[in-house]
Amino acid sequence: MSSVVRPQSDIRPARRVAAAERHGLRGALTDEAHELSAAGRPVIDLGLGDPAAHGIPAPPTVLATLHERVDDARSYSDEAGHLTVRTAVAEHFRTRLALPGVAPSDVRLGNGVSELALLTLQTLLDPGDEVLVPDPGYPMWSAYTSLCDGTAVPYPCPESDGWRPDLDAVSRLAGPRTRALVVINPVNPTGAVWSAETLEGLAAVARAHGLVLFSDEIYDGIRFVPGPHVPLAAHAPDLLCLTFGGLSKFSRLPGLRAGWVVASHPPGVGRAYLDAVASLAALRLSPNSAGQYAVPAALSAPALRDAAALTEPGGALHQARSAARTAMARQPRLRCTPQDGTFYVFPRLDLPAGTTATDFARRLLREKSVLAMPGEQFGHDGALSTHLRLTTLAPPAQTASAIERIGDLLTEMWTEPTGKGAATARPRRE
């Protein structure tokens, strides 16, 4: 036995965890907002996408089901989830989402999309493997890729093209170590909804390079454009496509941590991989039962009508979106592409030279009591440093007030002396 004593102060996190931390969303800014609120200072939260926290109620039929089934939820379920719940998800995909071949055996339930994303990436990636991720995009996918010792390769979705992906660039970025292509639609953080043509183009890239498709469609029920949501998998019937969804957004139940992943694929394709996913999932025994019991009720016709009403004129999400659009139009130093889906807008700020969105967000919280997420958190290598992600979940008056405060701070920064976060030159107009 070694006589060397190693003090516990030497304990360090694994390098892969440190790499994943670069992509974290909740951090010091959110912690500071909570501290301010706890101290009694009112903060308008346009930061995190939690509809329940903003008082948007869940469908009554779902809440009634939860109360009825609470005693049943004390037991473990199958490691893939209760069969009755998986059957409800499969029926939803067959009858409403244009995927007639989905069976209950293709459905796996989990503790939110987050758990299932990590589970499926862990099963796929070896050290050094690559995953194509949208830029901008939700940082979880890059973080989990790093946590699995993989490399997230961002593919550009330029603002000048409505935040749609550059398909030629996506194809060029696929290399010999690329294993998967992540698609987020509707898009967090930009609010874009990608067209059928775009989805077909992404499927073509996956087809040409033998990639697994990971399609994050958690916002599929929150759209402000005509027509139903069509999953990416409907454009790729010959490929293995994993479609992720859950109750956090359109059902306003993020605290239940109820999610699913649906594997659509031709017969025999991906069988060894999917069997390995099942084996890994079994190590955590089962997803939580209470969240599972809410799923069939949330996918029932009354609950889906309730969710759809939120995005129609007069609905809470429609009103907040309209308030944000009107308020941003009044601010000459804010520009924003249309919000076609989700409950986020992603405006470009006309910032003084040398000021980043992170700098601005910090001052916005401390000086104007508004929490917003800086754009750098959704891009790679410090990109998007002139953007903010704002939620459109707060009541319209609060949303409008917060955006007015953003405009006020921008004006103040441009009139400050040089060295206090502003430049004396003319505002740049890109």
ABEGO torsion letter per residue (X at the ends): XBABBBBAAABBBBAAAAAAAAABABBAAAAAAAAAAAAGBBBBBABBBBAAAAGBBBBAAAAAAAAAAAAAAABBBBAAEBAAAAAAAAAAAAAAAGBAABBAAABBBBBEAAAAAAAAAAAABBBGBBBBBBOBBBAAAAAAAAAAGBBBBBBBBBAAAGGBBBAAAAAAABBAABABBBBBOBBOAAGBBBBAAAAAAAAAAAAAAGBBBBBBAAAAABBABBEBBBBAAAABAABBBBBBBEAAAAAGBAAAGBBBBBBBBBBGBGAAAAAAAAAAAAAAGBBBAAAAAAAAAAABAAAAAAAAAAABBGBAAAAAAAAAAAAAAABAABBBBBBABEABBBBBBBBBBGBBAAAAAAAAAAAAGBBBBBAAAABBGGBGAABBBBBBABBAAAAAAAAAAAAAAAAAAAABBBGAGBBABBBBBX
